[in-house]
Amino acid sequence: MAKATSTLSWCNVRLGDDHNWWVNETSDPVRWDVDGLSIIDPRQVTHLIELVEPLRDYGFDQEMFDAAFIPFRIEKDLGSGKVRLKRVKESIVESDDKLFALADTLDEENGPYADLLDHLTRCRVKMLNDLFKFESKLSVDEVEDEIREEQNTQFIEGKAIHTFEELTAILDFMPAGYDADDEAPAKDAEDEADDADLPEIDADEEEKLKNDESLKWDDDEDSDDDDGEKKKKGDDDEDSDDDEDSGSKKSKSDDDDEKPAPKKSARSAKKK
């Protein structure tokens, strides 16, 4: 069975005021309505590939990702922020070329892109439940409802949702009160159990343990040795000073012994 997108061979795209690319003409206008039809540019494709990388440990299917998009390469610059794109048969994940990616939305309910959105949501939920210890496990329905609510708000405001924004809403999703930059969001259950097994220690007991020589680390012992060496060196210096003082006194005494006896005055000699 041929794909429904078999007659789509090219499309013209324009750069919008939001710095996203939007389709304004296709080779198959019958099946492809260009009203609000967006396309992902090469820079956004690279970013999406980076975002799905952590999901590989949680069941991410690269083939499903590839199947959800129709790849295009730039064929001609039409000027005024418009470009003609030509369809190619390459993987947007594996290709080294800069490719645009058009989501296959001909069947919005059961098509490959709809399947991808569901797949990414399940992978994201699985990863979040693994990394964070929520009070109650996060569900796919909760994530879909929250994202859908935000999308409905944009529809009411008359804003078209770009494919890139729709995907990043899933891939960057975090429940309220949690930060995506948290590196260690919660302790493992095993760690918590280990902490629970540890006895409580009062202040007096803790002080005794601090002074227990057998519990000191090697660094503490090294530090004590260093202090002992410094103290010993100081004592040696003091002894050296004492020896020098003693030597000086002794030398002075010797000098006194070597001095000649004082001469008797002439008056004393005559008296004798």
ZIDAZI-V789610 format. One record per residue. RES is the residue in one small letter. PSI is psi as a letter, one per 40 degrees, with the letter a starting at -180 (* if undefined). OMEGA is omega in degrees with one decimal (none if undefined). D_LAST is the distance of its C-alpha to the last C-alpha in Angstrom with 1 decimal. Layout:
# ZIDAZI-V789610
((RES:PSI:OMEGA:D_LAST) (RES:PSI:OMEGA:D_LAST))
This chain:
# ZIDAZI-V789610
((m:h:-179.0:153.7) (a:i:177.8:152.5) (k:i:-179.0:149.7) (a:e:-177.7:150.9) (t:e:-172.9:148.6) (s:d:-178.1:150.3) (t:e:178.2:151.8) (l:h:-175.7:148.6) (s:d:179.2:147.5) (w:i:174.4:145.8) (c:i:175.3:144.6) (n:h:-177.7:143.3) (v:i:179.5:140.2) (r:i:177.2:138.5) (l:h:-177.5:135.0) (g:i:178.7:135.0) (d:d:178.9:133.0) (d:e:179.3:130.9) (h:e:172.3:129.9) (n:i:-179.7:132.0) (w:h:-178.2:135.0) (w:i:-179.0:138.5) (v:h:177.2:141.8) (n:e:176.0:144.5) (e:i:178.1:147.1) (t:i:177.1:148.0) (s:e:-179.2:150.5) (d:g:-176.6:151.9) (p:e:-178.7:152.5) (v:d:-176.5:154.9) (r:e:-178.8:152.4) (w:h:176.4:149.2) (d:h:-174.7:148.9) (v:e:179.1:146.3) (d:h:-178.8:145.8) (g:e:-179.7:142.2) (l:h:-177.0:141.9) (s:i:178.3:138.3) (i:i:-177.0:136.8) (i:h:-179.8:133.3) (d:i:-176.4:131.5) (p:d:179.4:129.4) (r:d:179.4:126.1) (q:d:176.5:127.3) (v:d:179.4:128.6) (t:d:-179.4:125.1) (h:d:179.3:123.6) (l:d:178.1:126.1) (i:d:177.3:125.4) (e:d:-177.9:121.7) (l:d:-178.4:122.6) (v:e:-177.3:124.8) (e:d:179.5:122.3) (p:e:-177.6:120.5) (l:e:-180.0:123.9) (r:d:178.8:124.5) (d:e:-176.8:122.6) (y:f:172.5:125.1) (g:e:-179.6:128.4) (f:h:-178.6:128.8) (d:h:-178.4:131.8) (q:d:180.0:131.4) (e:d:177.2:135.1) (m:d:178.3:136.1) (f:d:178.7:133.9) (d:d:-176.3:135.5) (a:d:-176.3:139.0) (a:e:-175.8:138.6) (f:i:174.6:138.2) (i:h:-175.1:140.3) (p:i:178.0:138.1) (f:i:175.2:138.7) (r:i:179.6:137.2) (i:h:177.8:137.2) (e:d:-175.2:140.2) (k:h:175.0:140.4) (d:h:-177.1:138.6) (l:e:-179.8:141.3) (g:i:178.7:139.0) (s:f:177.5:138.3) (g:f:179.6:136.3) (k:i:-176.7:139.1) (v:i:172.8:139.1) (r:h:179.7:141.8) (l:i:178.5:140.8) (k:h:-178.5:142.5) (r:i:179.2:142.6) (v:i:177.8:140.9) (k:g:-179.7:140.8) (e:i:175.5:137.1) (s:h:-179.9:134.7) (i:e:179.1:132.6) (v:d:-174.0:129.8) (e:d:-174.7:129.8) (s:i:175.7:130.8) (d:e:179.9:128.3) (d:i:176.5:130.6) (k:h:-175.2:130.2) (l:i:168.5:133.1) (f:i:-178.5:134.6) (a:h:177.9:135.8) (l:h:179.9:138.9) (a:h:179.2:139.1) (d:g:-174.9:142.4) (t:e:180.0:143.7) (l:d:174.1:147.5) (d:g:-172.9:147.5) (e:d:-176.1:145.0) (e:d:-173.4:145.4) (n:e:-179.0:145.5) (g:i:-177.9:144.6) (p:d:179.3:141.6) (y:d:176.5:139.5) (a:d:177.6:140.2) (d:d:179.9:139.3) (l:d:179.7:136.0) (l:d:178.6:135.0) (d:d:-179.0:135.6) (h:d:-179.5:133.7) (l:d:179.2:130.7) (t:d:179.6:130.7) (r:d:178.4:130.7) (c:d:-180.0:127.9) (r:d:179.5:125.8) (v:d:179.4:126.3) (k:d:-179.8:125.4) (m:d:-179.2:122.2) (l:d:178.8:121.1) (n:d:178.8:121.8) (d:d:-175.7:119.7) (l:d:-176.1:116.7) (f:i:177.7:116.7) (k:g:179.1:117.0) (f:i:176.6:119.5) (e:d:172.6:120.4) (s:i:-174.9:123.9) (k:i:177.3:124.8) (l:h:-179.4:126.0) (s:i:178.1:129.7) (v:d:-179.7:131.8) (d:d:179.1:134.0) (e:d:-179.1:131.1) (v:d:-179.3:129.9) (e:d:-179.4:133.5) (d:d:-178.9:134.1) (e:d:179.0:131.0) (i:d:-179.6:131.6) (r:d:179.0:135.3) (e:d:177.9:134.4) (e:d:178.6:132.3) (q:d:178.1:135.1) (n:d:177.8:137.7) (t:d:179.1:135.5) (q:d:177.6:135.5) (f:d:179.7:139.3) (i:d:178.6:139.8) (e:e:177.9:137.8) (g:f:-179.2:140.0) (k:h:175.0:137.3) (a:h:-178.4:138.3) (i:h:179.3:135.9) (h:i:-179.4:134.7) (t:d:-179.5:134.7) (f:d:179.5:131.0) (e:d:179.2:130.2) (e:d:-179.6:132.4) (l:d:-179.4:130.5) (t:d:176.0:127.0) (a:d:177.7:127.9) (i:d:-173.6:128.2) (l:d:178.0:125.5) (d:e:-173.9:122.9) (f:h:172.8:124.1) (m:h:177.7:121.5) (p:i:178.9:122.3) (a:h:179.3:121.1) (g:e:179.6:117.4) (y:i:-177.7:116.4) (d:h:-179.0:114.8) (a:e:-178.5:115.9) (d:e:179.1:112.3) (d:h:-179.6:111.0) (e:d:179.5:109.5) (a:g:-172.8:109.0) (p:d:-176.4:111.4) (a:i:176.4:111.3) (k:i:173.1:109.9) (d:i:179.9:111.9) (a:d:179.8:113.3) (e:d:178.8:111.2) (d:d:179.4:108.0) (e:d:179.0:109.0) (a:d:178.6:109.7) (d:d:178.9:106.3) (d:d:-178.7:104.6) (a:d:-179.2:106.6) (d:e:-177.9:105.3) (l:h:179.8:101.7) (p:i:176.2:100.2) (e:i:-176.9:98.8) (i:h:179.1:95.0) (d:i:-174.1:93.4) (a:d:-178.6:90.1) (d:d:180.0:87.9) (e:d:-179.9:89.4) (e:d:179.4:89.0) (e:d:177.4:85.3) (k:d:-179.7:84.8) (l:d:179.5:86.6) (k:d:-176.9:84.4) (n:e:-180.0:81.3) (d:h:-176.6:82.9) (e:d:-176.2:81.1) (s:e:-178.0:84.1) (l:e:-178.2:86.3) (k:i:176.2:84.1) (w:i:178.7:85.4) (d:d:-179.2:83.7) (d:d:179.5:82.7) (d:d:179.8:80.9) (e:d:177.5:79.1) (d:d:-179.5:78.2) (s:d:178.6:76.9) (d:d:178.7:74.8) (d:d:179.5:73.4) (d:d:179.8:72.5) (d:d:179.6:70.7) (g:d:179.4:68.9) (e:d:179.2:67.8) (k:d:-178.8:66.7) (k:d:-179.9:64.7) (k:d:178.9:63.1) (k:d:178.5:62.3) (g:d:178.7:60.6) (d:d:178.3:58.6) (d:d:179.3:57.5) (d:d:180.0:56.5) (e:d:178.5:54.4) (d:d:179.6:52.8) (s:d:179.3:52.1) (d:d:179.8:50.4) (d:d:179.2:48.3) (d:d:179.9:47.3) (e:d:179.6:46.4) (d:d:-179.7:44.2) (s:d:179.4:42.5) (g:d:-179.4:42.0) (s:d:-179.5:40.5) (k:d:-179.1:38.0) (k:d:179.8:37.2) (s:d:-179.3:36.8) (k:d:179.5:34.4) (s:d:178.6:32.3) (d:d:179.1:32.2) (d:d:-179.3:31.1) (d:d:179.8:28.2) (d:d:-177.3:27.2) (e:e:-178.5:27.5) (k:h:179.0:25.3) (p:i:179.6:21.8) (a:i:-177.8:18.7) (p:i:179.4:17.3) (k:i:177.1:14.7) (k:i:179.7:11.3) (s:i:-178.4:11.5) (a:d:-179.0:10.2) (r:d:-178.6:8.9) (s:d:-178.0:6.7) (a:d:-178.4:5.4) (k:d:-178.0:5.4) (k:d:176.3:3.8) (k:*:none:0.0))
